[in-house]
Structures are given as structure tokens and as C-alpha cells.
Amino acid sequence: CRLADLEAKQITSSENLSSAKKYLYMGQFNDAYWHGIFGGLYLSHLRCGVYENLIKAENLIEEREKSKEKVIQCDFDKDGRNELIVSTKRMRLYFRPEEGATISEWDDKPRCFNLTNTIARRFEHYHRRLKEKVMQQSFEKDSHGEGIKSIHEHNVVKGSDLDRVLFYDKYPRYSLRDYLLDTKTNLEDFYEGRFTEVANSANSSYEFADKTAGNKKVLEFSRKEIIDLCLVKITKIVTVENNLISVEYCLENFGIKKIDFIFGTEFNLSLYDSELCEAANEEKKVSNFVINDLWKDIRLEYSINPLARVWTFPVETISDSELGIEKMYQELCVFFNWKVSLDQNGQFRANLGVKLS
């Protein structure tokens, strides 16, 4: 979109823009955009290659415009709704006010790496065949003492109990998605996508205002929700500066009674930390939290106030390829959350910061 805008302005003669166009075309490598017989978009390294080239193109365009630090409001993906693009010397963030004021892309410019190169767990037609196969294998074992090898030759199942991790997500796996959950919700519910929301702030439209001052890029998002017949205002102020993101939350109860719920914000990250990505886990009373991807040499340091519970789990998809149906690691989900009890006219405030290094 940015390159097309520059072409429309007839500003495409520089070497930078010629190289940007080359990277743009390299980023259109088709296998990563659809689910083909060889895995397609379910292969994170293919998506990573696409993002790498698109980020390189965007970096060159910024160099041409000499504007590495800015806030842009535009319909970046041409879906009829405006996004907000926040750019600093180190990072580029794509905010979606219409989808919960989430971050759909988080670029580390020097590495040409998107930290939210994520994919949601969605139903695929072969999931039905997988369940049928498991049932038939069980029947064959009961009847003949041994299981069948496959229903279809190309539907070999790689691994056991894959049918037990067929979970589906309600929303795209962006970051900074805020949830208002029933107080009975636990880690297992959240991991399996079986949680109950007391209000739909997670994917609703937020009002926003650009309050940028100097090098600090400041966006203020807000919306109103009804929780148990009480009006609740949610304000989320995001400040971005170089390699730092800080978020200030304020929840205000304008109702006539006390209300209880779980409030939390979710990050989905295309990183792999061996201490966090093997199984679902809960930590309590957390003030500092670190994600360390040794392979990519990326480290995220979170600071949280007040102390929070942190739920983490690997997001894994069950996908089909020429090698068979298998489980594939996609991203790490980190959910910072608090049990909130708001009296009439009460407030809950929380601060969360993250440093990229």
C-alpha cells in the first residue's frame, strides 16, 4: 500500500524504492498464503520469510521518506477500517482499534522480524477425518486386537492423541487483546478456548486519540461495556518509545453495585522459550516476566503492577501435509490477568511495560 501511494505520487525513481519493490515481490511468495498439500501457511518459517521481505521493503521506504518515527492512520489492509501504524527507530507496530485495540503486527526493524507472526487454531475439514480415524482405530483394537494403519494413504497420523488437542480460537491471535472473563475461568479453560466472557471487549471497536508528544508515541483507546447491568469504562493508554511499550489501564464502574470479574491482556508471540513452551503453566504474584528466545536471540522483559497471575501455553495447530496429519508449534501465548472487584464508582488500575532487546 505504501509503495503504491509513492508510485501514485511519482516518487519511485530512487534506488531504495527499486529495491523495496523487489522485496515486495519476494514477499509475495505464494506458498505461505494458502494451505496447500505441503503445509503452506501453517509453516511458520514460510510466513517468517514473507514478513522478512515485507519489513525490508517498509524499512527502505521509511529511509526514502526520512521518517522513521511517526504515527500513521490509514486503511493499511484495505478492509474498510483504519489501522494505526506506530513507528520508532527500533519497532513498527500495527494497531487495530476496530478489533479490540490489538496489535496485529510487531516488527523488530533491525532483525526484519515480526514478533506476532501468529496463526489461530481453526477447524479444517481433515479434523473430522482425524476423529473418525481415532474412533475406527479404537473399534479395530477392540474387535481384532490391533489398529488399522490409515483410512486414506495420504492421511497418516504423526503422533498420538492428536484428537485431544483439537481446540479452536475465538479470535485472531494478535497481542494486547483485553478480556473480561467470568471469575470461574481457569488456565485450562483459557488454553482450550472454553472461557466465558462477561463483556465482549476482546474484539470490539475502541475509540482512539493520538496524543503523541515528541519521541513518545501515545495512543489512548477507550470503550464502554455493560457488566452485570453496570456501565464500565475501559481506558487503555499505550506509549511507544524506541524499544519500549508501556500500557496503562483504568477500569471504572459507573453502576450501582459491586461487580467481580477477571481482567487480563494477552500477548501472542512467534518466539520459542524452552522453559515456557513445553506445557501450559500458571505463575502467581508476578511483577517481572522474561521471555528469552535463544535461537533468535530475542529477549522480552515485562514489568507488571499490581502483581498479576500469568498464564502461558504453546499454541499448536493440527495440520495436514504430504507427510501426514501432525501437531505443529505456532506461537507462545502469555496472558497477564487479575481478579478484579469493583465497588460502585470504584476503579481498577494496572500498568504493564515490555522492553525488546
Summary of the structure (lengths in Angstrom):
residues: 357
radius of gyration: 22.3
end to end distance: 29.1
largest distance: 74.0
contacts: 1123
relative contact order: 0.14
helix: 23%
strand: 43%
